[in-house]
């Protein structure tokens, strides 16, 4: 059993190290911090991975800060998630992960607000793409925490 725990700590350290390296890279490329974060970009993906890692490793408050940054700093020059399905998928995923983190931190009102944002996004897509199976699925997704 001790070997398993030790192995888990090594994997955790390697993951943290890789995430820190990725964050350093986007900073050196002057992609972060920036006035906005492109959904699905190297910066957005790195921040999302860092937040996910924080949630799973006891850094819940830091994860919430990162998710909030991603939700607030979505680059306005990027195609609007309400008009670009790929960005809608990215934003929806971030909303779902943020809601899960809020719920784990017992911030139920914030979790509900973020879930509502995600739901409204997919309701708009349902109007644009009526009877689309993927969009219908997004409307019925529940938090899987």
C-alpha positions as CSV (number, residue, x, y, z in Angstrom):
1,X,0.0,0.0,0.0
2,X,2.9,2.4,0.8
3,X,4.2,1.8,-2.7
4,X,1.0,2.9,-4.3
5,X,0.8,6.0,-2.2
6,X,4.4,6.9,-3.0
7,X,3.7,6.3,-6.7
8,X,0.6,8.5,-6.5
9,X,2.7,11.3,-4.9
10,X,5.3,11.0,-7.7
11,X,2.6,11.2,-10.4
12,X,1.1,14.3,-8.6
13,X,4.5,16.0,-8.5
14,X,5.2,15.3,-12.2
15,X,1.7,16.6,-13.1
16,X,2.3,19.8,-11.0
17,X,5.7,20.2,-12.6
18,X,4.4,19.9,-16.1
19,X,1.6,22.3,-15.4
20,X,4.0,24.9,-14.0
21,X,6.2,24.4,-17.0
22,X,3.2,25.0,-19.4
23,X,2.2,28.1,-17.4
24,X,5.8,29.4,-17.6
25,X,5.8,28.8,-21.3
26,X,2.6,30.8,-21.9
27,X,4.0,33.6,-19.7
28,X,7.3,33.6,-21.6
29,X,5.4,33.8,-24.9
30,X,3.6,36.8,-23.4
31,X,0.3,35.0,-23.9
32,X,-0.5,35.3,-20.1
33,X,-1.5,37.4,-18.4
34,X,-3.4,39.1,-21.1
35,X,-6.5,41.2,-21.6
36,X,-8.4,38.1,-22.5
37,X,-8.1,34.4,-22.8
38,X,-9.0,32.6,-26.0
39,X,-11.2,29.6,-25.4
40,X,-9.4,26.4,-26.4
41,X,-6.0,28.2,-26.8
42,X,-2.8,27.1,-25.2
43,X,-3.4,29.6,-22.4
44,X,-7.0,28.6,-21.9
45,X,-6.2,24.9,-21.9
46,X,-3.3,25.4,-19.5
47,X,-5.3,27.5,-17.1
48,X,-8.2,24.9,-17.2
49,X,-5.8,22.1,-16.6
50,X,-4.2,23.9,-13.7
51,X,-7.7,24.6,-12.2
52,X,-8.7,20.9,-12.6
53,X,-5.4,19.9,-11.0
54,X,-6.1,22.2,-8.0
55,X,-9.6,20.8,-7.5
56,X,-8.3,17.3,-7.4
57,X,-5.4,18.1,-5.1
58,X,-6.8,20.3,-2.4
59,X,-6.5,23.7,-4.0
60,X,-10.2,24.3,-4.3
61,X,-10.1,28.1,-3.7
62,X,-7.3,28.5,-6.2
63,X,-9.2,26.5,-8.7
64,X,-12.2,28.7,-8.2
65,X,-10.1,31.8,-8.8
66,X,-8.8,30.3,-12.1
67,X,-12.2,29.2,-13.3
68,X,-13.5,32.7,-12.5
69,X,-10.7,34.2,-14.5
70,X,-11.5,32.0,-17.4
71,X,-15.1,32.9,-17.3
72,X,-14.5,36.7,-16.9
73,X,-11.5,36.9,-19.3
74,X,-12.9,35.1,-22.3
75,X,-11.3,37.1,-25.1
76,X,-13.9,39.5,-26.5
77,X,-12.1,39.4,-29.9
78,X,-12.7,35.7,-30.1
79,X,-15.8,34.5,-31.9
80,X,-18.7,34.8,-29.6
81,X,-19.7,31.4,-28.0
82,X,-23.2,32.2,-28.9
83,X,-22.3,32.2,-32.6
84,X,-19.4,29.7,-32.6
85,X,-20.2,26.2,-31.6
86,X,-16.6,25.2,-30.8
87,X,-16.3,28.1,-28.4
88,X,-19.7,27.2,-26.9
89,X,-18.4,23.8,-26.1
90,X,-15.3,25.2,-24.4
91,X,-17.3,27.7,-22.4
92,X,-19.9,25.1,-21.4
93,X,-17.1,22.8,-20.1
94,X,-15.6,25.6,-18.0
95,X,-19.0,26.5,-16.6
96,X,-19.6,22.9,-15.6
97,X,-16.2,22.6,-13.9
98,X,-16.6,25.9,-12.2
99,X,-20.1,24.9,-10.9
100,X,-18.7,21.6,-9.6
101,X,-15.9,23.5,-7.8
102,X,-18.3,26.0,-6.3
103,X,-20.5,23.2,-5.1
104,X,-17.6,21.4,-3.4
105,X,-16.8,24.7,-1.7
106,X,-20.4,25.1,-0.6
107,X,-21.0,28.1,-2.8
108,X,-24.4,26.9,-4.1
109,X,-25.6,30.3,-5.3
110,X,-22.5,30.8,-7.4
111,X,-22.8,27.2,-8.7
112,X,-26.4,27.8,-9.7
113,X,-25.5,31.1,-11.5
114,X,-22.8,29.4,-13.5
115,X,-25.0,26.5,-14.4
116,X,-27.7,28.9,-15.5
117,X,-25.2,30.7,-17.7
118,X,-24.3,27.3,-19.3
119,X,-28.0,26.4,-19.7
120,X,-28.8,29.8,-21.4
121,X,-25.9,29.3,-23.8
122,X,-27.4,26.0,-24.9
123,X,-30.9,27.3,-25.1
124,X,-29.7,29.9,-27.6
125,X,-28.0,27.1,-29.6
126,X,-31.2,25.1,-29.5
127,X,-33.0,27.9,-31.2
128,X,-30.3,28.1,-33.9
129,X,-30.1,24.3,-34.3
130,X,-33.5,22.9,-33.5
131,X,-33.6,19.1,-33.1
132,X,-29.8,18.9,-33.0
133,X,-28.9,15.8,-30.9
134,X,-25.7,17.3,-29.5
135,X,-27.4,20.5,-28.4
136,X,-30.3,18.6,-26.9
137,X,-27.8,16.5,-25.0
138,X,-26.1,19.6,-23.6
139,X,-29.5,20.9,-22.4
140,X,-30.1,17.7,-20.4
141,X,-26.6,17.3,-18.9
142,X,-26.6,17.5,-15.1
143,X,-23.7,18.1,-12.9
144,X,-21.7,14.9,-12.6
145,X,-20.0,15.7,-9.3
